């Protein structure tokens, strides 16, 4: 296998119920998906400790103890796979009330390897708040725990040769402040959400812009159609081209939103996209 990373987001709300951790969907993810991000936990979560998900925002239908055992089964079956908890996302925006102790408690009790920060403050973006979030989570979870960031598609645009890169959106340049701050050293990986950006967006150009500002691991994402905004439909040919660019520009790997997302009729399924990424990045058995 190669040293590339393949990140797959796992929707807690889409996981079918089971009382057997061996059979839970989470325990049976293919080994070539070597980083799994379980989504999503509330930034302002409350967590009393133990095998409970009350107050966390996670939406598994299975008992929390079964989920905990399923994570252990997955890591036993696939020793190279790291499992992170995604914090935030579109539905959970109360980062001003971040509870890093609760986040760290869930990570440690359930056997996660770290946190993916998905900062989406619904129009009130704050570089200071973003830096505080990264710093607080890293202080609660020192290395070797991982701290990754879900980065906006156009977050590295807005200056230099990318001053007029398209599309121009309210998210243009929003990662520049964080990635120039001391907190950037606390980030292990950027998972670039290179989708939901319309048909004028060029993910290879975006990758180049991110590589210009951030010298750590950068993973480029694709989404199963339909995308939330912009009307773009991801094709397998596009997945292959982006994966080749990742190889050519020595980026860290690829990401998929999401492992369970249902596709538009006539468009590639999550499994087809995942297998194409596996094949292109030489991640082993892609069956």
BELKAPE-V175389 format. One record per residue. N is the residue number from 1. RES is the residue in one small letter. PHI is phi in radians with two decimals (NA if undefined). Layout:
# BELKAPE-V175389
n:N res:RES phi:PHI
n:N res:RES phi:PHI
This chain:
# BELKAPE-V175389
n:1 res:x phi:NA
n:2 res:x phi:-1.45
n:3 res:x phi:-1.66
n:4 res:x phi:-1.30
n:5 res:x phi:-1.78
n:6 res:x phi:-2.12
n:7 res:x phi:-1.63
n:8 res:x phi:-2.13
n:9 res:x phi:-1.37
n:10 res:x phi:-2.03
n:11 res:x phi:-1.46
n:12 res:x phi:-1.09
n:13 res:x phi:-1.31
n:14 res:x phi:-1.74
n:15 res:x phi:-1.33
n:16 res:x phi:-1.09
n:17 res:x phi:-1.21
n:18 res:x phi:-2.71
n:19 res:x phi:-1.79
n:20 res:x phi:-2.04
n:21 res:x phi:-1.04
n:22 res:x phi:-1.12
n:23 res:x phi:-1.74
n:24 res:x phi:-1.08
n:25 res:x phi:-0.89
n:26 res:x phi:-1.06
n:27 res:x phi:-1.39
n:28 res:x phi:-2.08
n:29 res:x phi:-1.29
n:30 res:x phi:-1.04
n:31 res:x phi:-1.11
n:32 res:x phi:-1.27
n:33 res:x phi:-1.47
n:34 res:x phi:-1.63
n:35 res:x phi:-2.49
n:36 res:x phi:-1.97
n:37 res:x phi:-2.00
n:38 res:x phi:-1.42
n:39 res:x phi:-2.09
n:40 res:x phi:-2.18
n:41 res:x phi:-1.82
n:42 res:x phi:-1.27
n:43 res:x phi:-1.08
n:44 res:x phi:-1.66
n:45 res:x phi:-1.09
n:46 res:x phi:-1.94
n:47 res:x phi:-2.63
n:48 res:x phi:-1.43
n:49 res:x phi:1.75
n:50 res:x phi:1.48
n:51 res:x phi:-1.52
n:52 res:x phi:-2.46
n:53 res:x phi:-2.06
n:54 res:x phi:-1.07
n:55 res:x phi:1.45
n:56 res:x phi:-1.65
n:57 res:x phi:1.58
n:58 res:x phi:-1.15
n:59 res:x phi:-2.13
n:60 res:x phi:-1.12
n:61 res:x phi:-1.50
n:62 res:x phi:-1.32
n:63 res:x phi:-1.07
n:64 res:x phi:-0.96
n:65 res:x phi:-1.15
n:66 res:x phi:-1.20
n:67 res:x phi:-1.07
n:68 res:x phi:-1.03
n:69 res:x phi:-1.19
n:70 res:x phi:-1.13
n:71 res:x phi:-1.08
n:72 res:x phi:-1.11
n:73 res:x phi:-1.11
n:74 res:x phi:-1.01
n:75 res:x phi:-1.25
n:76 res:x phi:-1.25
n:77 res:x phi:-1.19
n:78 res:x phi:-2.18
n:79 res:x phi:-1.06
n:80 res:x phi:-1.48
n:81 res:x phi:-1.43
n:82 res:x phi:-1.87
n:83 res:x phi:-2.08
n:84 res:x phi:-1.99
n:85 res:x phi:-1.80
n:86 res:x phi:-1.48
n:87 res:x phi:-1.99
n:88 res:x phi:1.90
n:89 res:x phi:1.48
n:90 res:x phi:-1.10
n:91 res:x phi:-1.52
n:92 res:x phi:-2.11
n:93 res:x phi:-2.00
n:94 res:x phi:-1.47
n:95 res:x phi:-1.27
n:96 res:x phi:-1.11
n:97 res:x phi:-1.91
n:98 res:x phi:-0.91
n:99 res:x phi:-2.02
n:100 res:x phi:-1.10
n:101 res:x phi:-1.14
n:102 res:x phi:-1.17
n:103 res:x phi:-1.05
n:104 res:x phi:-1.12
n:105 res:x phi:-1.10
n:106 res:x phi:-1.12
n:107 res:x phi:-0.99
n:108 res:x phi:-1.25
n:109 res:x phi:-1.25
n:110 res:x phi:-1.59
n:111 res:x phi:1.46
n:112 res:x phi:-1.31
n:113 res:x phi:-1.70
n:114 res:x phi:2.75
n:115 res:x phi:-2.32
n:116 res:x phi:-1.87
n:117 res:x phi:-1.57
n:118 res:x phi:-1.97
n:119 res:x phi:-1.43
n:120 res:x phi:-2.44
n:121 res:x phi:-1.47
n:122 res:x phi:1.01
n:123 res:x phi:1.65
n:124 res:x phi:-2.02
n:125 res:x phi:-1.05
n:126 res:x phi:-2.43
n:127 res:x phi:-1.07
n:128 res:x phi:-1.11
n:129 res:x phi:-1.14
n:130 res:x phi:-1.05
n:131 res:x phi:-1.09
n:132 res:x phi:-1.07
n:133 res:x phi:-1.06
n:134 res:x phi:-1.07
n:135 res:x phi:-1.13
n:136 res:x phi:-1.15
n:137 res:x phi:-1.22
n:138 res:x phi:-1.14
n:139 res:x phi:-1.15
n:140 res:x phi:-1.32
n:141 res:x phi:-2.35
n:142 res:x phi:-1.08
n:143 res:x phi:-1.02
n:144 res:x phi:-1.50
n:145 res:x phi:-1.02
n:146 res:x phi:-1.63
n:147 res:x phi:-2.18
n:148 res:x phi:-2.02
n:149 res:x phi:-2.27
n:150 res:x phi:-1.42
n:151 res:x phi:-1.72
n:152 res:x phi:-1.07
n:153 res:x phi:-0.93
n:154 res:x phi:-1.88
n:155 res:x phi:-1.16
n:156 res:x phi:-1.81
n:157 res:x phi:-1.44
n:158 res:x phi:1.88
n:159 res:x phi:-2.65
n:160 res:x phi:1.00
n:161 res:x phi:-1.23
n:162 res:x phi:-1.87
n:163 res:x phi:-1.04
n:164 res:x phi:-2.06
n:165 res:x phi:-1.09
n:166 res:x phi:-1.82
n:167 res:x phi:-1.44
n:168 res:x phi:-1.59
n:169 res:x phi:-2.35
n:170 res:x phi:-1.06
n:171 res:x phi:-1.62
n:172 res:x phi:-1.01
n:173 res:x phi:1.36
n:174 res:x phi:-1.26
n:175 res:x phi:-1.62
n:176 res:x phi:-1.08
n:177 res:x phi:-1.08
n:178 res:x phi:-1.07
n:179 res:x phi:-1.31
n:180 res:x phi:-1.75
n:181 res:x phi:-1.61
n:182 res:x phi:-1.04
n:183 res:x phi:-1.16
n:184 res:x phi:-1.04
n:185 res:x phi:-1.20
n:186 res:x phi:-1.53
n:187 res:x phi:-1.67
n:188 res:x phi:-1.54
n:189 res:x phi:-2.85
n:190 res:x phi:-1.78
n:191 res:x phi:-1.83
n:192 res:x phi:-1.35
n:193 res:x phi:-1.43
n:194 res:x phi:-1.48
n:195 res:x phi:-2.79
n:196 res:x phi:0.95
n:197 res:x phi:-2.29
n:198 res:x phi:1.50
n:199 res:x phi:-1.45
n:200 res:x phi:-1.50
n:201 res:x phi:-1.34
n:202 res:x phi:-2.04
n:203 res:x phi:-1.11
n:204 res:x phi:-1.20
n:205 res:x phi:-1.09
n:206 res:x phi:-1.10
n:207 res:x phi:-1.07
n:208 res:x phi:-1.08
n:209 res:x phi:-1.12
n:210 res:x phi:-1.14
n:211 res:x phi:-1.14
n:212 res:x phi:-1.18
n:213 res:x phi:-1.75
n:214 res:x phi:-2.23
n:215 res:x phi:-1.70
n:216 res:x phi:-1.50
n:217 res:x phi:-1.21
n:218 res:x phi:-2.22
n:219 res:x phi:-2.01
n:220 res:x phi:-1.79
n:221 res:x phi:-1.73
n:222 res:x phi:-2.30
n:223 res:x phi:-2.18
n:224 res:x phi:-1.10
n:225 res:x phi:-1.24
n:226 res:x phi:-1.51
n:227 res:x phi:-1.39
n:228 res:x phi:-1.18
n:229 res:x phi:-2.49
n:230 res:x phi:1.77
n:231 res:x phi:1.37
n:232 res:x phi:-1.31
n:233 res:x phi:-2.10
n:234 res:x phi:-1.29
n:235 res:x phi:-1.90
n:236 res:x phi:-1.13
n:237 res:x phi:-1.12
n:238 res:x phi:-1.17
n:239 res:x phi:-1.04
n:240 res:x phi:-1.12
n:241 res:x phi:-1.14
n:242 res:x phi:-1.17
n:243 res:x phi:-1.08
n:244 res:x phi:-1.14
n:245 res:x phi:-1.13
n:246 res:x phi:-1.02
n:247 res:x phi:-1.15
n:248 res:x phi:-1.12
n:249 res:x phi:-1.75
n:250 res:x phi:0.98
n:251 res:x phi:-1.34
n:252 res:x phi:-1.40
n:253 res:x phi:2.82
n:254 res:x phi:-2.28
n:255 res:x phi:-2.40
n:256 res:x phi:-2.25
n:257 res:x phi:-1.90
n:258 res:x phi:-2.26
n:259 res:x phi:-1.15
n:260 res:x phi:-1.94
n:261 res:x phi:-1.09
n:262 res:x phi:-1.41
n:263 res:x phi:-1.47
n:264 res:x phi:-1.15
n:265 res:x phi:-0.94
n:266 res:x phi:1.49
n:267 res:x phi:-1.98
n:268 res:x phi:-1.07
n:269 res:x phi:-1.38
n:270 res:x phi:-1.01
n:271 res:x phi:-1.17
n:272 res:x phi:-1.10
n:273 res:x phi:-1.14
n:274 res:x phi:-1.05
n:275 res:x phi:-1.18
n:276 res:x phi:-1.12
n:277 res:x phi:-1.08
n:278 res:x phi:-0.99
n:279 res:x phi:-1.10
n:280 res:x phi:-1.22
n:281 res:x phi:-1.60
n:282 res:x phi:0.97
n:283 res:x phi:-1.67
n:284 res:x phi:1.75
n:285 res:x phi:-1.18
n:286 res:x phi:-1.75
n:287 res:x phi:-1.28
